[in-house]
Amino acid sequence: MALLGLGYAGFGSANLEDWRQFGTGLVGLQAVERGNSLLAFRMDDRKQRIVIDRAMGEGARFFGWEVSPTASRWMRWRRGWKRLGCMWWPNRRRWPMPGASAA
């Protein structure tokens, strides 16, 4: 799977106002209000790129990666098979996952 870049990041912090000053004043991001305990930042056409959550513990909490369109389609396709209770092996037919009932 080819990683294209960092898609988004989430951090926990009680100092939302400090993050707002850093994001808008120093880095040049657009702040997006998400309630009293959540602050998000945008830099392009995406909904948000950086999320700061007062309810989470201090520090880095989650990251999302952008992958190539081919890898993205493959992952969605594979998840669909897993939901059906099947594993997929390349160049083979599908086999029931251990513990899944055969339909």
Solvent accessible surface area in square Angstrom, and as a share of the most:
residue,aa,sasa,rsa
1,M,149,0.67
2,A,55,0.43
3,L,109,0.54
4,L,116,0.58
5,G,29,0.28
6,L,89,0.44
7,G,7,0.07
8,Y,102,0.39
9,A,6,0.04
10,G,0,0.00
11,F,48,0.20
12,G,2,0.02
13,S,6,0.04
14,A,62,0.48
15,N,82,0.42
16,L,16,0.08
17,E,96,0.43
18,D,85,0.44
19,W,65,0.23
20,R,67,0.24
21,Q,114,0.51
22,F,96,0.40
23,G,1,0.01
24,T,57,0.33
25,G,65,0.63
26,L,139,0.69
27,V,76,0.44
28,G,60,0.58
29,L,17,0.09
30,Q,106,0.47
31,A,29,0.22
32,V,28,0.16
33,E,108,0.49
34,R,81,0.30
35,G,50,0.48
36,N,139,0.71
37,S,47,0.30
38,L,51,0.25
39,L,1,0.01
40,A,0,0.00
41,F,1,0.01
42,R,73,0.26
43,M,119,0.53
44,D,60,0.31
45,D,128,0.66
46,R,123,0.45
47,K,145,0.62
48,Q,58,0.26
49,R,35,0.13
50,I,41,0.21
51,V,11,0.06
52,I,0,0.00
53,D,22,0.11
54,R,107,0.39
55,A,87,0.67
56,M,72,0.32
57,G,44,0.43
58,E,116,0.52
59,G,36,0.35
60,A,52,0.40
61,R,113,0.41
62,F,68,0.28
63,F,100,0.41
64,G,6,0.06
65,W,145,0.51
66,E,52,0.23
67,V,38,0.22
68,S,23,0.15
69,P,88,0.56
70,T,91,0.53
71,A,13,0.10
72,S,31,0.20
73,R,134,0.49
74,W,128,0.45
75,M,50,0.22
76,R,133,0.49
77,W,106,0.37
78,R,85,0.31
79,R,115,0.42
80,G,24,0.23
81,W,51,0.18
82,K,91,0.39
83,R,187,0.68
84,L,128,0.63
85,G,16,0.15
86,C,11,0.07
87,M,61,0.27
88,W,92,0.32
89,W,113,0.40
90,P,101,0.64
91,N,157,0.81
92,R,149,0.54
93,R,162,0.59
94,R,117,0.43
95,W,107,0.38
96,P,74,0.47
97,M,58,0.26
98,P,117,0.73
99,G,91,0.87
100,A,39,0.30
101,S,107,0.69
102,A,88,0.68
103,A,155,1.20
